[in-house]
Amino acid sequence: MSNRLAVIGGGAMGEALVAGAVRSGRYSPETVIVSEPREDRRRYLQERWQVCTTADNREAAQSAGIVVLAVKPQVFFQVMEPLAAVIAPEQLLISVAAGITTSQMEKVLKGPVPVIRVMPNTP
């Protein structure tokens, strides 16, 4: 399994997770990739945290051992369905999307991928 961390969604929650991962020393910035559709936000995350960024969710997910879905529940399935084709059984999928159950996530995936649902709270 890759020691890279992919964060799909570079909003407030995604940034908080990136900040924690980098500040803790568990991940160096070059091992973190954030996928974010907004170019200004990608640029900010790159400058602030020195992490890799992309607009391509699949590219980010394919390169990581752990994939964190930090997207709003209303776009979760729109984001998740294309990712299902590239998420492998040796990867770990973590979702912070409120109201999306692990059963719902597992139905979208193409195989037996470990799934964790978390509910962090940002100040």
DRENMARRO-768888 format. One record per atom (N, C-alpha, C, CB): atom name; y negated, x negated, z. Coordinates in pm, whole numbers, m for minus. Each point is the difference from the previous one (the first is absolute). Glycine has a CB too. Layout:
BEGIN
<node 'CA', <Y, X, Z>>,
...
REM end
This chain:
BEGIN
<node 'N', <118, m84, 0>>,
<node 'CA', <m118, 84, 0>>,
<node 'C', <m125, m89, 0>>,
<node 'CB', <126, 184, 121>>,
<node 'N', <m224, m145, m199>>,
<node 'CA', <m126, m72, m6>>,
<node 'C', <m74, 12, 133>>,
<node 'CB', <m14, 42, m248>>,
<node 'N', <m60, m145, 282>>,
<node 'CA', <m79, 8, 122>>,
<node 'C', <m141, 51, m28>>,
<node 'CB', <134, m188, 96>>,
<node 'N', <m154, 245, m214>>,
<node 'CA', <m131, 56, m37>>,
<node 'C', <m14, 142, 53>>,
<node 'CB', <m5, m145, m205>>,
<node 'N', <m119, 182, 231>>,
<node 'CA', <m35, 133, 46>>,
<node 'C', <m87, 66, m106>>,
<node 'CB', <14, m70, 243>>,
<node 'N', <26, 187, m288>>,
<node 'CA', <m81, 78, m95>>,
<node 'C', <m55, 121, 73>>,
<node 'CB', <138, m78, m198>>,
<node 'N', <m267, 99, 185>>,
<node 'CA', <m65, 118, 57>>,
<node 'C', <m53, 81, m117>>,
<node 'CB', <m62, m120, 218>>,
<node 'N', <117, 239, m235>>,
<node 'CA', <m42, 88, m107>>,
<node 'C', <m108, 91, 58>>,
<node 'CB', <229, m7, m118>>,
<node 'N', <m351, m16, 78>>,
<node 'CA', <m115, 74, 53>>,
<node 'C', <m87, m91, 84>>,
<node 'CB', <134, 212, m1>>,
<node 'N', <m253, m240, m48>>,
<node 'CA', <m89, m93, 68>>,
<node 'C', <m116, 66, 71>>,
<node 'CB', <63, m165, m168>>,
<node 'N', <m43, 288, 215>>,
<node 'CA', <m104, 70, 77>>,
<node 'C', <m4, m50, 143>>,
<node 'CB', <29, 201, m145>>,
<node 'N', <m86, m120, 234>>,
<node 'CA', <m16, m40, 140>>,
<node 'C', <132, m34, 67>>,
<node 'CB', <m202, 144, 11>>,
<node 'N', <303, m60, m30>>,
<node 'CA', <130, m25, 63>>,
<node 'C', <67, m123, m60>>,
<node 'CB', <25, 246, 45>>,
<node 'N', <m26, m257, m177>>,
<node 'CA', <58, m116, m66>>,
<node 'C', <m67, m128, 45>>,
<node 'CB', <57, 142, m195>>,
<node 'N', <m189, m141, 203>>,
<node 'CA', <m71, m119, 45>>,
<node 'C', <33, m33, 145>>,
<node 'CB', <m184, 52, m161>>,
<node 'N', <194, 48, 247>>,
<node 'CA', <36, m25, 140>>,
<node 'C', <137, m67, 10>>,
<node 'CB', <m138, 198, 70>>,
<node 'N', <232, m155, m152>>,
<node 'CA', <134, m60, 1>>,
<node 'C', <m3, m143, m53>>,
<node 'CB', <100, 227, m32>>,
<node 'N', <m178, m250, m74>>,
<node 'CA', <m16, m135, m54>>,
<node 'C', <m64, m91, 105>>,
<node 'CB', <m22, 93, m235>>,
<node 'N', <m83, m44, 299>>,
<node 'CA', <m69, m79, 102>>,
<node 'C', <95, m40, 112>>,
<node 'CB', <m214, 119, m54>>,
<node 'N', <294, m24, 101>>,
<node 'CA', <95, m30, 106>>,
<node 'C', <105, m100, m43>>,
<node 'CB', <m38, 226, 88>>,
<node 'N', <88, m211, m209>>,
<node 'CA', <103, m91, m51>>,
<node 'C', <m53, m142, m13>>,
<node 'CB', <105, 190, m123>>,
<node 'N', <m227, m203, 72>>,
<node 'CA', <m58, m133, m21>>,
<node 'C', <m46, m60, 133>>,
<node 'CB', <m73, 69, m231>>,
<node 'N', <3, 8, 312>>,
<node 'CA', <m50, m51, 129>>,
<node 'C', <113, m42, 93>>,
<node 'CB', <m199, 147, m25>>,
<node 'N', <311, m77, 20>>,
<node 'CA', <112, m33, 89>>,
<node 'C', <66, m132, m37>>,
<node 'CB', <37, 243, 33>>,
<node 'N', <m60, m288, m156>>,
<node 'CA', <64, m121, m47>>,
<node 'C', <138, 24, m57>>,
<node 'CB', <m129, m123, 168>>,
<node 'N', <177, 245, m161>>,
<node 'CA', <133, 34, m54>>,
<node 'C', <2, m16, m152>>,
<node 'CB', <38, 160, 190>>,
<node 'N', <m151, m127, m253>>,
<node 'CA', <m13, m14, m145>>,
<node 'C', <m124, m83, m30>>,
<node 'CB', <116, 221, m40>>,
<node 'N', <m99, m320, m46>>,
<node 'CA', <m117, m72, m49>>,
<node 'C', <m59, 82, m115>>,
<node 'CB', <97, m230, 68>>,
<node 'N', <m226, 220, m92>>,
<node 'CA', <m63, 84, m102>>,
<node 'C', <68, m7, m137>>,
<node 'CB', <m211, m32, 122>>,
<node 'N', <261, m84, m159>>,
<node 'CA', <62, m12, m132>>,
<node 'C', <135, 71, m10>>,
<node 'CB', <m117, m217, m25>>,
<node 'N', <171, 263, 137>>,
<node 'CA', <127, 75, m4>>,
<node 'C', <m22, 150, 9>>,
<node 'CB', <112, m195, 104>>,
<node 'N', <m238, 237, m107>>,
<node 'CA', <m34, 143, 6>>,
<node 'C', <m62, 42, m132>>,
<node 'CB', <m35, m13, 250>>,
<node 'N', <83, 125, m304>>,
<node 'CA', <m59, 56, m121>>,
<node 'C', <m35, 146, 27>>,
<node 'CB', <132, m158, m149>>,
<node 'N', <m253, 195, 112>>,
<node 'CA', <m49, 136, 20>>,
<node 'C', <m22, 63, m137>>,
<node 'CB', <m109, m60, 222>>,
<node 'N', <165, 177, m241>>,
<node 'CA', <m22, 76, m123>>,
<node 'C', <m102, 109, 30>>,
<node 'CB', <236, m49, m85>>,
<node 'N', <m342, 50, 8>>,
<node 'CA', <m112, 92, 22>>,
<node 'C', <m63, 34, m135>>,
<node 'CB', <m43, m96, 233>>,
<node 'N', <23, 225, m261>>,
<node 'CA', <m55, 37, m131>>,
<node 'C', <m148, m36, m20>>,
<node 'CB', <165, 182, 0>>,
<node 'N', <m241, m189, 108>>,
<node 'CA', <m144, m27, m13>>,
<node 'C', <m28, m151, m6>>,
<node 'CB', <m49, 214, 123>>,
<node 'N', <m14, m256, m231>>,
<node 'CA', <m29, m142, m19>>,
<node 'C', <m90, m56, 109>>,
<node 'CB', <27, 35, m245>>,
<node 'N', <m129, 39, 285>>,
<node 'CA', <m90, m49, 104>>,
<node 'C', <74, m21, 132>>,
<node 'CB', <m190, 119, m111>>,
<node 'N', <283, m33, 139>>,
<node 'CA', <78, m12, 123>>,
<node 'C', <96, m119, m9>>,
<node 'CB', <m17, 249, 36>>,
<node 'N', <80, m270, m152>>,
<node 'CA', <87, m117, m19>>,
<node 'C', <m79, m128, 22>>,
<node 'CB', <142, 129, m164>>,
<node 'N', <m260, m135, 105>>,
<node 'CA', <m83, m120, 13>>,
<node 'C', <m36, m24, 148>>,
<node 'CB', <m94, 39, m234>>,
<node 'N', <56, 67, 304>>,
<node 'CA', <m34, m12, 142>>,
<node 'C', <119, m55, 80>>,
<node 'CB', <m162, 192, m24>>,
<node 'N', <281, m134, 4>>,
<node 'CA', <118, m42, 75>>,
<node 'C', <35, m146, m30>>,
<node 'CB', <84, 235, m3>>,
<node 'N', <m99, m274, m123>>,
<node 'CA', <26, m138, m38>>,
<node 'C', <m97, m95, 71>>,
<node 'CB', <85, 78, m224>>,
<node 'N', <m213, m42, 223>>,
<node 'CA', <m101, m86, 62>>,
<node 'C', <13, m1, 152>>,
<node 'CB', <m152, 47, m192>>,
<node 'N', <174, 67, 252>>,
<node 'CA', <4, 12, 147>>,
<node 'C', <126, m62, 59>>,
<node 'CB', <m136, 207, m18>>,
<node 'N', <251, m182, m45>>,
<node 'CA', <128, m41, 59>>,
<node 'C', <73, m107, m80>>,
<node 'CB', <16, 226, 95>>,
<node 'N', <m70, m265, m211>>,
<node 'CA', <62, m101, m88>>,
<node 'C', <141, 37, m44>>,
<node 'CB', <m138, m171, 115>>,
<node 'N', <166, 301, m121>>,
<node 'CA', <131, 47, m45>>,
<node 'C', <m2, 20, m151>>,
<node 'CB', <42, 112, 223>>,
<node 'N', <75, m101, m282>>,
<node 'CA', <12, 32, m141>>,
<node 'C', <m21, 150, m17>>,
<node 'CB', <161, m194, m40>>,
<node 'N', <m219, 233, m71>>,
<node 'CA', <m18, 143, m27>>,
<node 'C', <39, 31, m143>>,
<node 'CB', <m185, 11, 170>>,
<node 'N', <216, 115, m193>>,
<node 'CA', <36, 48, m133>>,
<node 'C', <m30, 150, m6>>,
<node 'CB', <180, m178, m27>>,
<node 'N', <m189, 228, m94>>,
<node 'CA', <m13, 145, m18>>,
<node 'C', <136, 61, m31>>,
<node 'CB', <m236, m28, m83>>,
<node 'N', <339, m56, 72>>,
<node 'CA', <133, 42, m42>>,
<node 'C', <94, 10, 120>>,
<node 'CB', <m37, m109, m225>>,
<node 'N', <65, 231, 268>>,
<node 'CA', <88, 21, 116>>,
<node 'C', <138, m60, m21>>,
<node 'CB', <m124, 208, 49>>,
<node 'N', <178, m194, m169>>,
<node 'CA', <134, m52, m28>>,
<node 'C', <4, m152, 12>>,
<node 'CB', <43, 195, m152>>,
<node 'N', <m145, m261, 100>>,
<node 'CA', <m8, m146, 10>>,
<node 'C', <0, m44, 147>>,
<node 'CB', <m127, m8, m218>>,
<node 'N', <48, 75, 298>>,
<node 'CA', <m7, m34, 143>>,
<node 'C', <136, 22, 67>>,
<node 'CB', <m243, 62, 3>>,
<node 'N', <303, 53, m26>>,
<node 'CA', <127, 34, 65>>,
<node 'C', <113, m94, m40>>,
<node 'CB', <m75, 237, 8>>,
<node 'N', <82, m273, m135>>,
<node 'CA', <109, m85, m47>>,
<node 'C', <m2, m138, 63>>,
<node 'CB', <m5, 123, m214>>,
<node 'N', <m112, m168, 257>>,
<node 'CA', <m12, m137, 50>>,
<node 'C', <22, m13, 151>>,
<node 'CB', <m157, m42, m186>>,
<node 'N', <186, 153, 254>>,
<node 'CA', <m1, m3, 146>>,
<node 'C', <134, 38, 62>>,
<node 'CB', <m239, 54, m10>>,
<node 'N', <263, m105, 129>>,
<node 'CA', <115, 41, 79>>,
<node 'C', <m28, 127, 78>>,
<node 'CB', <71, m238, 15>>,
<node 'N', <m197, 251, 26>>,
<node 'CA', <m44, 120, 72>>,
<node 'C', <m112, 65, m79>>,
<node 'CB', <65, m101, 224>>,
<node 'N', <m50, 231, m248>>,
<node 'CA', <m100, 77, m74>>,
<node 'C', <m54, 108, 94>>,
<node 'CB', <115, m45, m224>>,
<node 'N', <m244, 42, 247>>,
<node 'CA', <m65, 98, 86>>,
<node 'C', <m80, 96, m87>>,
<node 'CB', <m13, m165, 193>>,
<node 'N', <43, 293, m180>>,
<node 'CA', <m74, 103, m74>>,
<node 'C', <m110, 53, 91>>,
<node 'CB', <204, 62, m139>>,
<node 'N', <m326, m106, 114>>,
<node 'CA', <m115, 40, 80>>,
<node 'C', <m90, 89, m86>>,
<node 'CB', <11, m214, 139>>,
<node 'N', <46, 325, m181>>,
<node 'CA', <m73, 93, m87>>,
<node 'C', <m9, 136, 68>>,
<node 'CB', <77, m124, m207>>,
<node 'N', <m170, 204, 162>>,
<node 'CA', <m17, 135, 55>>,
<node 'C', <119, 87, m39>>,
<node 'CB', <m252, m23, m12>>,
<node 'N', <291, 116, 100>>,
<node 'CA', <116, 85, m27>>,
<node 'C', <m10, 78, m132>>,
<node 'CB', <28, 19, 245>>,
<node 'N', <m149, 21, m284>>,
<node 'CA', <m14, 80, m121>>,
<node 'C', <29, m78, m128>>,
<node 'CB', <m167, 134, 121>>,
<node 'N', <167, m268, m116>>,
<node 'CA', <35, m79, m118>>,
<node 'C', <131, m76, 19>>,
<node 'CB', <m243, m23, m51>>,
<node 'N', <309, 43, 164>>,
<node 'CA', <120, m76, 32>>,
<node 'C', <104, 5, m112>>,
<node 'CB', <m43, 46, 240>>,
<node 'N', <81, 73, m284>>,
<node 'CA', <108, 10, m99>>,
<node 'C', <m45, m50, m137>>,
<node 'CB', <93, 194, 126>>,
<node 'N', <m218, m177, m158>>,
<node 'CA', <m55, m53, m126>>,
<node 'C', <10, m153, m1>>,
<node 'CB', <m158, 197, m17>>,
<node 'N', <138, m259, 131>>,
<node 'CA', <11, m145, 12>>,
<node 'C', <146, m43, 12>>,
<node 'CB', <m226, m7, 110>>,
<node 'N', <304, 81, m34>>,
<node 'CA', <138, m38, 31>>,
<node 'C', <95, 10, m118>>,
<node 'CB', <m45, 74, 230>>,
<node 'N', <33, 30, m311>>,
<node 'CA', <98, 20, m107>>,
<node 'C', <10, m119, m96>>,
<node 'CB', <m46, 243, 17>>,
<node 'N', <m65, m300, m66>>,
<node 'CA', <14, m119, m86>>,
<node 'C', <56, m122, 74>>,
<node 'CB', <m191, 86, m134>>,
<node 'N', <165, m94, 264>>,
<node 'CA', <50, m113, 79>>,
<node 'C', <151, 6, 21>>,
<node 'CB', <m220, m11, 114>>,
<node 'N', <275, 131, m115>>,
<node 'CA', <144, 18, 28>>,
<node 'C', <86, m83, m94>>,
<node 'CB', <m48, 229, 82>>,
<node 'N', <3, m249, m203>>,
<node 'CA', <78, m76, m98>>,
<node 'C', <4, m150, 30>>,
<node 'CB', <m60, 172, m168>>,
<node 'N', <m34, m221, 249>>,
<node 'CA', <m5, m145, 25>>,
<node 'C', <31, m38, 145>>,
<node 'CB', <m166, m14, m182>>,
<node 'N', <178, 111, 270>>,
<node 'CA', <35, m29, 140>>,
<node 'C', <151, m23, 8>>,
<node 'CB', <m197, 139, 89>>,
<node 'N', <236, m254, m36>>,
<node 'CA', <142, m38, 6>>,
<node 'C', <55, 18, 142>>,
<node 'CB', <m37, m165, m187>>,
<node 'N', <170, 179, 198>>,
<node 'CA', <63, 20, 132>>,
<node 'C', <m30, m110, 102>>,
<node 'CB', <177, 121, m119>>,
<node 'N', <m207, m242, 73>>,
<node 'CA', <m28, m108, 96>>,
<node 'C', <m144, 0, 49>>,
<node 'CB', <175, m134, m113>>,
<node 'N', <m256, 224, 60>>,
<node 'CA', <m138, 13, 46>>,
<node 'C', <m8, 103, 112>>,
<node 'CB', <m85, m63, m229>>,
<node 'N', <m23, 56, 305>>,
<node 'CA', <m28, 96, 106>>,
<node 'C', <m125, 77, m40>>,
<node 'CB', <107, m147, 180>>,
<node 'N', <m99, 279, m175>>,
<node 'CA', <m113, 86, m34>>,
<node 'C', <m54, 63, 127>>,
<node 'CB', <96, 47, m230>>,
<node 'N', <m225, m66, 255>>,
<node 'CA', <m66, 56, 117>>,
<node 'C', <m111, 92, m49>>,
<node 'CB', <55, m204, 144>>,
<node 'N', <m60, 325, m90>>,
<node 'CA', <m105, 94, m39>>,
<node 'C', <m85, 38, 119>>,
<node 'CB', <147, 88, m181>>,
<node 'N', <m278, m81, 157>>,
<node 'CA', <m92, 48, 102>>,
<node 'C', <m58, 137, m39>>,
<node 'CB', <m56, m238, 61>>,
<node 'N', <113, 299, m165>>,
<node 'CA', <m49, 130, m48>>,
<node 'C', <39, 110, 97>>,
<node 'CB', <16, m80, m238>>,
<node 'N', <m115, 144, 297>>,
<node 'CA', <25, 108, 95>>,
<node 'C', <69, 118, m68>>,
<node 'CB', <m201, m71, 133>>,
<node 'N', <299, 127, m65>>,
<node 'CA', <66, 121, m50>>,
<node 'C', <108, m22, m103>>,
<node 'CB', <m209, 110, 45>>,
<node 'N', <232, m233, m89>>,
<node 'CA', <106, m30, m96>>,
<node 'C', <119, m52, 81>>,
<node 'CB', <m166, m52, m191>>,
<node 'N', <277, 123, 185>>,
<node 'CA', <117, m37, 81>>,
<node 'C', <81, m110, m67>>,
<node 'CB', <7, 232, 90>>,
<node 'N', <77, m298, m10>>,
<node 'CA', <88, m101, m57>>,
<node 'C', <97, 64, m100>>,
<node 'CB', <m18, m137, 211>>,
<node 'N', <61, 258, m186>>,
<node 'CA', <89, 70, m94>>,
<node 'C', <m68, 21, m134>>,
<node 'CB', <112, 114, 192>>,
<node 'N', <m238, m77, m191>>,
<node 'CA', <m74, 18, m125>>,
<node 'C', <m11, m132, m76>>,
<node 'CB', <m128, 191, 103>>,
<node 'N', <103, m299, m31>>,
<node 'CA', <m11, m132, m64>>,
<node 'C', <134, m41, m59>>,
<node 'CB', <m182, m64, 160>>,
<node 'N', <289, 83, m85>>,
<node 'CA', <133, m40, m46>>,
<node 'C', <42, 76, m126>>,
<node 'CB', <61, m53, 235>>,
<node 'N', <m103, 179, m249>>,
<node 'CA', <34, 78, m119>>,
<node 'C', <m64, m57, m126>>,
<node 'CB', <20, 201, 144>>,
<node 'N', <m138, m260, m131>>,
<node 'CA', <m70, m56, m115>>,
<node 'C', <60, m133, m43>>,
<node 'CB', <m209, 115, 76>>,
<node 'N', <262, m191, 18>>,
<node 'CA', <54, m133, m29>>,
<node 'C', <128, 9, m82>>,
<node 'CB', <m102, m86, 211>>,
<node 'N', <127, m16, m290>>,
<node 'CA', <117, m1, m89>>,
<node 'C', <127, m53, 66>>,
<node 'CB', <m157, m30, m187>>,
<node 'N', <145, m21, 306>>,
<node 'CA', <117, m56, 66>>,
<node 'C', <m20, m9, 149>>,
<node 'CB', <53, m129, m205>>,
<node 'N', <41, 65, 274>>,
<node 'CA', <m6, m10, 146>>,
<node 'C', <m102, m105, 46>>,
<node 'CB', <240, 73, 10>>,
<node 'N', <m364, m34, 2>>,
<node 'CA', <m106, m90, 44>>,
<node 'C', <m37, 35, 144>>,
<node 'CB', <m89, m25, m238>>,
<node 'N', <80, m75, 326>>,
<node 'CA', <m41, 29, 137>>,
<node 'C', <m144, 53, 2>>,
<node 'CB', <156, m179, 86>>,
<node 'N', <m176, 289, m15>>,
<node 'CA', <m130, 66, 6>>,
<node 'C', <m42, 17, 146>>,
<node 'CB', <47, 122, m218>>,
<node 'N', <m172, m154, 245>>,
<node 'CA', <m57, 18, 133>>,
<node 'C', <m130, 79, m15>>,
<node 'CB', <105, m216, 87>>,
<node 'N', <m122, 311, 0>>,
<node 'CA', <m124, 78, 3>>,
<node 'C', <m73, m34, 129>>,
<node 'CB', <102, 189, m139>>,
<node 'N', <m228, m228, 127>>,
<node 'CA', <m80, m36, 117>>,
<node 'C', <m129, 79, 2>>,
<node 'CB', <100, m231, m1>>,
<node 'N', <m155, 245, 118>>,
<node 'CA', <m127, 72, 15>>,
<node 'C', <m98, m87, 79>>,
<node 'CB', <120, 224, m8>>,
<node 'N', <m181, m321, m59>>,
<node 'CA', <m98, m84, 70>>,
<node 'C', <m129, 78, 25>>,
<node 'CB', <99, m205, m106>>,
<node 'N', <m180, 153, 194>>,
<node 'CA', <m127, 64, 32>>,
<node 'C', <m108, m107, m7>>,
<node 'CB', <112, 175, 148>>,
<node 'N', <m204, m161, m243>>,
<node 'CA', <m109, m96, m8>>,
<node 'C', <m119, 52, 79>>,
<node 'CB', <79, m79, m227>>,
<node 'N', <m150, m11, 295>>,
<node 'CA', <m116, 44, 82>>,
<node 'C', <m113, 52, m86>>,
<node 'CB', <63, m167, 172>>,
REM end
